[in-house]
Amino acid sequence: MSTPFVCIVVSYIHITCAVLRVPSTKGRWKAFSTCGSHLAVVSFFYGTIIAVYFNPLSSHSSEKDTTATVMYTVVTPMLNPFIYSVRNRDLKRTLGKVVGRKTFSV
């Protein structure tokens, strides 16, 4: 668990250094926003793992363990397509229309 985490952290350090060398502010913003969704999913994944495995044995409960396990084995992979497709303008526009209809049709 720690080796992939360290590799991810090292890669993000390299990515950050490369992005900071981009001369335009707009280019830096676009690069960081692209990395942000990936970083959110990675943080969610490792956050739930840390909550399960680094929790003291005295405070373990099967309900909490099961919930956290489902979060990082089922929910995280399901979030990936949604998070990455929300960046698509067409999907954002359609989602806005659907949410707008439901909000005003009540």
N, C-alpha and C positions, 0 to 999 in steps of 0.2 A: 504494500500500500504506500509506503513512503518513497520508494524509488520513482514511481510514475509522478507522484506529487512534486518531488524535487525537480524532475525533468520538466514538468509544466511550469514551475516557478522560474527555472533557469531560462526556458524559452520565452516566457513573458518578459523577463529582464532584457533579453536580446531584442525582442520585438519593440519594447518601449524605447530602447536606445536607438533603434533604427527609425522609429516613427518621429522621435524628437529631432532627428537630423533632416526631416522633410521641411523644406523652406516655407511652404505656405501653411497658414493657419487652417484653412479649409481642408487641406489634405491631411493634416494631423488629426483634425476632428473626425473626418471620415474613417481614418484608420482606427482611431480609438473607439469609435462607435461600433465598428465591425467586431473588434476584439471584445467589447463589453458584453455582448450577448453570450459569447463563448465562456467568458470569465464568470458570468452569472450562473451558468449551468454547472461549471466545474466547482464553483464555491458551494452551490446547493448540494452537489454530489458528495464532496468531501466533508461538508458540514454535518450531514446526516451520518456519515460513516464515523466521524470523530465523536458525535454524540452517542453512538452505540458502543464503540470500542474503547473509548477513553473515559467512560462513565464508571465510577466505583461500583464494585460488585454489590455492595449493600443497597444501592439505589436502583438496581435493575428490576424491571418488571417485564413480563412477557408481552403485555400490551404495548409498552413503549418500544421494545425491541422490534416487535412485529411491524408497528407503524413506521419506524425509521427504516427498517429493511425494505418495506414496500416503497418508501419514498425514493431510496437510491437504486433499487433494482427495477422498478416499474415506472414511477412518475418521471424521473430524470430522463430516461430514454424517450418517453412520450413528449416531453417538453422540447426536445431538440428540434423537431420539424416545425413546431409552432413558433418558437422563438426566432429561428432563422428565416421563416417565411413572413413574419410580421414586418421584416425590413422591406419587403416587396411593396411598392406603392399601390399596385392594383389590389392586393389583398387588404391593405390598410383602408383603401377607399370602400371596398365592398363590406368589410367589417364595420366601418363607420355607418354605412347605409343600413345594415342589418340591425345594429344596436340602436340607431336613430328611429327606425320603424317600430321596434319593440318599445322604446321609451315613449313615443308619441301615440301609439295605438292603444294604450291602456285606458 
